[in-house]
Amino acid sequence: MNNELQRRVVGYARVSTREQDLTSQVERIQKYITDTRMIPAIEGAIFQEKFTGTSSQRPERIKILKLAEQKKIDLIICTKLDRWGRSLKDLIETLNFLESNNVSMIFLDQNIDLRTPMGRMLFQILGAVAEFERNLIVERTQEGKMRAMLHGTKSGRPMHGPLKQLPEKAIIQRYKDGASIKTLAAEYKVAPNTIKKRLVMRGVKIRSWKA
């Protein structure tokens, strides 16, 4: 018998609110299963739920993942990528999990079949995009820390308006001439830590915390 016909398949349909209708998704998935003569893995093989895409409480999808782990399914049919994944990160993680259990997916609207070379290439592209997003988050976090150092705050937001309004050169020169951090902070109406951080960032040696 053709291996295609032996595939144990389930479908997954989701809408974001209880007012929305699942009928269209379910009918399309059912038609695909019927037209390709695939074998439903279980009775009532199309899992349906009404949860927002960002919700982690999606019990029907969890059931499918458990079936995959138990080696009871080979293929999942879904209409769109965003019907399955909560985010790009979630999509990559769940597809990796399914692949590790020899389960593939088909997304009808995007004509994506992860069993094919084109589908696998797309999966690799999605993984690269996810890695790019992670790198951006790291970069933004580092930039936030740098701003925090410059502003003397944990959030990176200026405590008393934009820090660039402070006359840096004048502050550095006055500090070198003997003015204390506390005096400069009071004069420019900022926290002492703000003055200290700016001096440190400009390579000025600090005499002591309060000096």
N, C-alpha and C positions, 0 to 999 in steps of 0.2 A: 504493500500500500504506500502511496505517496506520503512522505514525511510531513508535508504541508497539511494533509488531512488528519494526521494523528496529533497535531498540536492541541494541547488543552488550553483553552482560551477563556479569559474573563474580560468584561468591559468595565469601564469606570466613567461615570457621568456626575458632574457637579455644577451647581449654580450657587450664587453667593447669598441669596436671600430666600426665605420661605415663600415669597410671593412669586418668584420666578418658576418657570415650567421646565421640567427635565425631559419632556416628551420628545423633542426634536433630537437631542443628543442620544437618547436611548434608542430611538428608531433607526438612526444612522448606524449606530454600533451594531444593532441586531441585524440590520440588512447586510452589513459587511461580513459578519460571522456566517450568515446564511449563504450569501453569494460565494464565499470562498470555501464553503463546506467544512468549516472548522468545527471542532468538537468542544462544546461548552464544558468547562472543567467541573462545574457543579450546577445543580438546579438553581435557576434565578441568577445566572452568571453575570448579569450586569449590575454592579454595585452603584447605588445612587445615594447622594447626600446633598444637603443644602447648608453649606457653611462658606463663609468668606474665605477667599484664597489665602489670606494671611493667618487664618486660624490653625493652631496646632491640634485642635480637637476635631479630628476627621476619622471617626471610627471605622467607616467603610473602607477607606484607603488603608488603614492599619490592618484590617482583615485581609486585604489583598497581599500586603507585604508579608503577613504571617503565612499565607498560602504559598507564597514564593519560597519562604524559608523552609517550609515543610515539603518542598519539591512536588507540589500538587498542581502547579500551573506552568505553562511554557511561554505564554504570550498575554499581553494586556493591550486592549484596544481603548483608545481615548480620542476625543475629537480634537482637543487642542493642548499644547504644552502647558498653558496657564490653567487649564482645568485640573492638571495633575500636580504641578509644582507650586508651592507657596512662594518661592523665590528662585532665583537662579541657583543659589547655594543648595537649597532644598532639592531642586530638580537634579542637580549633579549628584548629590549624595544618594538620593533614592535610586537613580538609574545605575549608579555604581553598585549599590546593594543588589539590585535586581540582576545585573550582569554577573555578579559573583555567585548568584544562584541559578545561572543559566536561564534567566527569564528576560525576554525582550519586550519592546513596546512599539506600537504603531499609533501615530497621531494623524487622524484622517484629514483635518483641515489643512495642515501644513504639508501633507503628503510625505511624512517622515516615517520611514520604516528602519528601525535600528538594527535589523538583521542584514541590511544591505550595505555595501561599501559606502554609498553616499550617506546613508543614515549614520554609520559609524564615524564618518568624517565630520558630520555635523556635530556629533557628540563630542569629538575632540575639540572642535571650535568652541562649543559651549564651555568645555572645561578650561580652555585658554581664556575665555572672557571672564569666567569666574575667578581665575587666578589674577587676572588684571584688576578686577574689582577689589580683591583682597589686598593687592599691592597699593591701590589707591587709598584704601582705608588706613593701612599702615603709614603711608606717606602723610595723610591728613592728620593722623594722630601725632606724628613727629612734629609736624608744623604747629599743631596746637600746643605741644609742650614748649616749643621754641617761643611761641607768643606768650605763653605763661611766664617763661623766664624773663622775657622783655618787659612784661607788664607787672610782674611781681604778684600775680594772682594764679589760682589754680585753674580758672576757666580760660585764661588767656585774654579776657576782656579787660580793657583799661578800667582802673578804679575811679579815675577822675578825668574822663575824657580821653581822646586818642593820645597815646604816648608821644607821637611824633610832634606834638605841640610843645613838648619840653625842649628847651635850648640845650641840647646835649653838650656841645662844645663848652658852653659857659659853665655848665654844671661840673664837667670834668676838670676844667681849669680852676674853678673855685675850690673843688675838693683837693686838688693838688696844692693849692695855696694855703690849705689848712682848715677850710670849712668842714664841719662834721656832716655825716649823712643825715642825722636828725635835724640839723639846722636847715639843710637843703630841702629835706622833705617838707618841713613846716613852711618854708618860703614858697615852694611850688605847689603846695597843697596836695601832696601825694603821700602814699605810705613810705616809710623808710626803706622797706624791702624793694619798692619800685626803683628808688635811686640806687640802691646797692646792686640790684640785678643789672641795671643799665651800665653801671661802672664796670662790673665784672665782664659783661658782654663786650665792652670796648677795651678790655685788656688792662684796666686800671687795677693796681694792687690795692687791696683793701687793708687799711691800717688795723682795724678791729671792727666788730659788728656795730658798735655805737660811735665809732670815731668818724 
